[in-house]
Amino acid sequence: MKRRQLLKHLEIHGCEFLREGRNHTVYYNPAKGKTSTVPRHLEIDDVLAKKICKD
């Protein structure tokens, strides 16, 4: 999955940008109260993308 697609999916489903790290972007889900990190790779493995979406 492309990184841009994943970020767009997270924002559509209510996640908010929290901060930008050196190698990762951190998103916060206010509904569940959880944070998740998204690596800065062009391609993100589907298993990792599913885990991020689950969080």
C-alpha positions as CSV (number, residue, x, y, z in Angstrom):
1,M,0.0,0.0,0.0
2,K,1.2,3.5,-0.8
3,R,2.0,5.7,2.2
4,R,-0.3,8.5,1.0
5,Q,-3.2,6.1,0.6
6,L,-2.8,4.9,4.2
7,L,-2.6,8.5,5.6
8,K,-5.7,9.5,3.6
9,H,-7.5,6.4,4.9
10,L,-6.6,7.2,8.5
11,E,-7.8,10.8,8.3
12,I,-11.1,9.8,6.7
13,H,-11.7,7.4,9.6
14,G,-11.2,10.1,12.3
15,C,-7.5,9.9,13.1
16,E,-5.6,13.1,13.7
17,F,-2.1,14.1,12.9
18,L,-0.2,14.3,16.2
19,R,3.5,14.9,15.4
20,E,6.2,14.3,12.9
21,G,9.2,12.2,14.1
22,R,12.5,11.6,12.3
23,N,11.5,8.3,10.7
24,H,7.8,8.1,11.5
25,T,4.6,10.1,11.5
26,V,2.4,9.7,14.6
27,Y,-1.4,9.7,14.3
28,Y,-3.9,9.7,17.2
29,N,-7.3,8.1,17.2
30,P,-9.4,10.1,19.7
31,A,-12.3,7.6,19.6
32,K,-10.1,4.8,21.0
33,G,-7.5,6.9,22.7
34,K,-4.6,5.2,20.9
35,T,-1.7,6.4,18.9
36,S,-0.1,4.7,15.9
37,T,3.1,5.3,14.0
38,V,3.4,5.3,10.3
39,P,6.8,4.7,8.8
40,R,8.1,7.1,6.1
41,H,8.5,4.5,3.4
42,L,7.0,4.9,0.0
43,E,5.5,1.4,0.2
44,I,4.1,0.0,3.4
45,D,3.6,-3.7,3.8
46,D,-0.1,-4.8,3.8
47,V,0.3,-6.6,7.2
48,L,1.6,-3.5,8.8
49,A,-1.0,-1.3,7.2
50,K,-3.8,-3.6,8.6
51,K,-2.2,-3.4,12.1
52,I,-2.0,0.4,11.9
53,C,-5.7,0.6,10.8
54,K,-6.7,-1.7,13.6
55,D,-5.0,0.6,16.2
